[in-house]
């Protein structure tokens, strides 16, 4: 399967998640067979202003590929200039976010605010697509709210403007992450356009990913929250997609993954910041495991990497039988 000229080896790709899909996490899920990864959401304004913090979040040389960079903003000219900057980086795809419902994004006129103005969304997609060499993709939601569901119309418009693929999160912007994703509407979008559609929303298990892929006619499924604390879901999906079954994760392998994740973050951020950031991720890794709450409390009080590693190893050794997932 391809997006533009970019070959995607797996039909399951990783969703961009603020504060999560940094370079270490992207590398980790690619090791487990994700078809593609995407940067955290990047402000077009910040890129054009040459913000050091935002520029550092762009995909860098040496990353596993393919990797997309996702940008947001409300002004066509600014988005075009930001896309030109991204076009010179080592990423493979430029993704425009027209779906984020967070206020700090929508107040710029970007993200899900563009769901209310199809003509403007079309104009942005057209000027960006013409300005860059890399494929341009767009992420949308089903509409702004229940009264303004327009994903099919939006998708057709974006395809005509030059989008190489469209990701559809199956909720309206006003829902945030509440309620259920509308997989039927995702399917209608996939039927309405000739470019690849990526289905997203309520994919927390391998079986759900396979079900959406089969029922919707999508080219790919995008896994977000289902991969938090379970980067191996991509390996399991690939096994299930090819053989109809998948192997479980063991306590020993989980330990290896968490410690490797911590080591990768240490290289990227330095020890102090890596320890702080991994604490949040440990919450995802150990969710639902007996004794997890006490373990997380202890982890949050641990300030150095080696002590945290010993804590992780001890906890997983004690709870191995409960971890198979």
C-alpha positions in Angstrom: 0.0 0.0 0.0 1.2 3.5 -0.7 0.5 7.1 0.1 1.6 9.1 -2.9 4.9 7.4 -3.7 5.6 6.4 -0.1 5.3 2.7 0.6 3.6 1.7 3.8 4.4 -1.8 4.9 1.7 -2.3 7.5 -1.9 -1.4 7.3 -1.8 -0.1 11.0 -0.2 3.2 11.6 0.5 5.2 14.8 -1.6 8.3 15.5 0.1 11.5 16.5 -0.4 12.3 20.2 0.8 15.4 22.0 3.4 14.7 24.6 3.7 11.0 23.5 4.8 10.6 19.9 8.2 12.0 20.3 11.2 10.6 18.5 11.9 7.8 21.1 8.3 6.6 21.0 8.1 6.8 17.2 11.2 4.6 16.9 9.8 2.1 19.4 6.5 1.6 17.6 8.3 1.3 14.3 10.4 -1.5 15.8 7.2 -3.3 16.6 6.0 -2.9 12.9 3.9 0.2 12.7 3.4 1.1 9.1 4.0 4.8 9.7 4.5 7.3 12.5 3.7 11.0 12.8 5.3 13.8 14.8 3.5 15.5 17.6 1.2 18.4 16.4 3.4 21.3 15.3 2.3 24.9 15.1 2.8 26.4 11.6 3.3 29.8 13.2 6.0 28.5 15.5 7.8 26.9 12.6 7.7 30.0 10.6 9.0 32.0 13.6 11.8 29.4 13.9 10.9 28.4 17.4 13.7 26.2 18.6 11.4 24.0 20.7 9.0 23.4 17.8 11.8 22.9 15.2 13.4 20.2 17.5 10.1 18.3 17.3 10.4 17.8 13.6 11.4 14.4 12.3 15.2 14.1 12.2 17.7 12.2 10.0 18.2 8.6 11.1 14.6 8.0 12.2 12.8 4.9 11.1 10.7 5.6 8.1 8.1 6.4 6.9 7.5 9.4 9.2 5.0 12.3 8.7 5.1 15.7 10.2 1.8 17.1 11.3 1.2 20.9 11.3 -1.8 23.1 12.2 -2.8 26.7 11.7 -5.6 28.8 10.3 -3.8 31.0 7.7 -3.1 29.5 4.2 0.0 31.6 3.7 1.5 30.6 7.0 0.7 27.0 6.5 2.3 27.1 3.1 5.5 28.6 4.5 5.6 26.1 7.3 5.0 23.2 4.9 8.0 24.5 2.8 10.1 24.3 5.9 8.9 20.8 6.7 9.5 19.8 3.0 13.2 20.3 3.5 13.4 18.0 6.5 13.8 14.2 6.6 10.1 13.5 6.9 8.3 11.6 4.2 4.8 13.1 4.4 3.3 16.5 5.4 0.0 16.1 7.3 -2.4 18.9 7.8 -4.5 18.8 11.0 -8.1 19.8 10.4 -9.5 17.7 13.2 -7.9 18.7 16.6 -10.7 19.9 18.9 -8.4 21.4 21.6 -9.2 25.1 22.2 -5.6 26.4 21.8 -5.6 24.9 18.3 -9.1 25.9 17.2 -8.7 29.5 18.4 -6.1 30.0 15.8 -8.6 29.1 13.1 -6.9 25.7 12.7 -7.6 22.1 13.6 -11.2 21.3 13.9 -12.2 24.9 13.3 -11.6 24.2 9.6 -14.4 21.7 9.6 -16.8 24.6 9.6 -15.2 26.1 6.4 -14.8 23.6 3.6 -13.7 26.2 1.1 -10.9 27.5 3.3 -9.8 23.9 4.1 -9.8 23.2 0.4 -7.8 26.4 -0.3 -5.2 25.5 2.4 -4.8 22.0 1.0 -4.4 23.3 -2.5 -1.7 25.9 -1.8 0.3 23.5 0.4 0.1 20.7 -2.1 1.3 22.9 -4.9 4.1 24.4 -2.7 5.9 21.1 -1.7 7.3 18.0 -3.2 6.3 15.5 -0.5 2.8 14.0 -0.4 0.2 16.0 1.6 -2.3 14.3 3.8 -5.1 15.7 5.9 -6.7 14.5 9.2 -10.3 15.4 9.8 -13.3 14.5 12.0 -16.8 13.7 11.0 -17.9 17.4 11.4 -18.0 20.1 14.0 -21.0 18.7 15.8 -24.0 16.5 15.3 -25.8 19.1 13.2 -22.9 19.7 10.8 -21.6 16.2 9.8 -19.8 16.9 6.5 -16.9 14.4 6.3 -17.9 13.0 2.9 -18.2 16.4 1.4 -15.0 17.5 3.1 -13.1 14.4 1.9 -14.2 14.9 -1.7 -13.1 18.6 -1.6 -9.7 17.8 -0.1 -9.1 15.0 -2.7 -9.8 17.5 -5.4 -7.4 20.0 -3.8 -4.5 17.6 -4.0 -4.6 15.5 -0.8 -2.8 12.2 -1.2 -4.7 10.5 1.7 -7.3 11.5 4.4 -7.5 10.3 8.0 -11.0 10.3 9.5 -11.5 10.3 13.2 -15.0 9.0 13.7 -16.2 11.7 16.1 -17.4 15.2 15.7 -15.1 17.9 17.2 -17.7 18.7 19.9 -17.4 15.2 21.2 -13.8 15.4 22.1 -13.1 11.7 22.9 -16.5 11.0 24.5 -19.1 8.8 23.0 -18.4 6.2 20.2 -16.6 6.7 17.0 -18.9 6.4 13.9 -17.2 3.7 11.9 -20.1 3.6 9.4 -19.4 7.2 8.5 -15.7 6.4 8.1 -16.8 3.7 5.6 -18.9 6.2 3.7 -15.8 8.5 3.4 -13.7 5.6 2.1 -16.3 4.8 -0.5 -16.6 8.4 -1.7 -12.9 9.0 -2.7 -10.2 7.3 -4.7 -7.3 8.2 -2.4 -6.4 6.1 0.6 -8.5 6.7 3.7 -7.2 6.0 7.2 -9.8 5.0 9.8 -9.3 6.3 13.4 -11.2 6.1 16.6 -12.0 3.5 19.3 -9.2 1.1 18.3 -7.9 -0.2 21.6 -7.4 -3.9 20.7 -6.0 -5.9 17.8 -9.4 -7.3 17.0 -11.0 -3.8 16.9 -8.3 -2.7 14.4 -8.9 -5.7 12.2 -12.7 -5.2 12.4 -12.5 -1.5 11.3 -10.1 -2.4 8.5 -12.4 -5.2 7.2 -15.7 -3.3 7.6 -14.8 0.1 6.4 -12.9 -0.4 3.2 -10.1 1.8 4.5 -6.6 1.4 3.3 -5.2 1.7 6.8 -6.3 2.0 10.4 -4.7 4.5 12.8 -4.1 3.4 16.4 -3.8 6.0 19.1 -4.7 5.3 22.7 -4.6 1.6 22.0 -0.8 1.8 21.6 -0.2 3.8 24.8 1.6 1.4 27.1 1.3 -1.3 24.4 3.6 -0.4 21.4 3.6 -4.1 20.6 0.0 -3.8 19.4 1.4 -3.2 15.9 3.3 -6.5 15.9 0.2 -8.3 17.2 -1.9 -6.6 14.5 0.5 -7.7 11.7 0.5 -11.3 13.0 -3.3 -11.3 13.3 -3.8 -9.7 9.8 -1.6 -12.4 8.2 -2.3 -15.5 10.3 -5.5 -14.9 12.2 -3.8 -15.0 15.6 -1.2 -13.2 17.6 1.3 -13.8 20.4 0.9 -12.4 23.9 3.4 -10.1 25.6 5.2 -11.6 28.5 6.5 -9.9 31.7 10.1 -10.4 30.5 9.4 -8.7 27.2 7.4 -5.9 28.8 10.4 -5.2 31.1 12.7 -5.1 28.1 10.4 -2.7 26.3 10.0 -0.3 29.2 13.7 -0.2 30.0 14.6 0.3 26.3 12.1 3.1 26.1 13.7 4.7 29.1 17.1 4.3 27.6 16.0 5.8 24.3 14.4 8.8 26.2 17.6 9.3 28.2 19.7 9.6 25.0 17.2 12.1 23.6 16.3 14.2 26.6 18.9 13.5 29.2 18.4 11.5 32.4 16.4 13.9 34.5 13.9 14.8 31.9 13.6 11.2 30.7 12.8 10.0 34.2 10.1 12.6 34.5 8.5 11.8 31.2 8.6 8.0 31.5 6.6 8.2 34.8 3.5 9.2 32.7 4.1 6.4 30.3 4.6 3.9 33.1 1.0 4.6 34.1 -0.1 3.3 30.7 2.3 0.3 30.7 1.1 -0.9 34.1 -2.6 0.0 33.9 -4.8 -2.8 35.1 -2.0 -4.9 36.6 -2.3 -5.9 40.2 -0.3 -3.7 42.5 0.1 -1.1 39.7 -1.2 1.9 41.8 1.4 1.3 44.5 4.1 0.8 42.0 3.2 4.0 40.2 3.2 5.9 43.5 6.7 4.6 44.2 7.9 5.4 40.6 6.7 9.0 40.9 9.0 9.4 43.9 12.0 8.0 42.2 14.4 10.6 40.8 17.2 8.6 39.2 17.2 6.2 36.2 19.0 3.3 37.9 16.6 3.2 40.9 13.7 3.4 38.6 15.0 0.5 36.5 15.3 -1.6 39.6 11.8 -0.7 40.6 10.4 -1.6 37.2 12.3 -4.9 37.2 11.1 -5.9 40.7 7.5 -5.0 40.0 7.3 -7.0 36.7 9.1 -10.0 38.3 6.4 -10.1 41.0 3.5 -9.7 38.6 4.5 -11.8 35.6 1.5 -14.1 35.6 -0.9 -11.1 35.4 0.8 -9.4 32.5 0.1 -11.5 29.5 -1.7 -9.2 27.1 
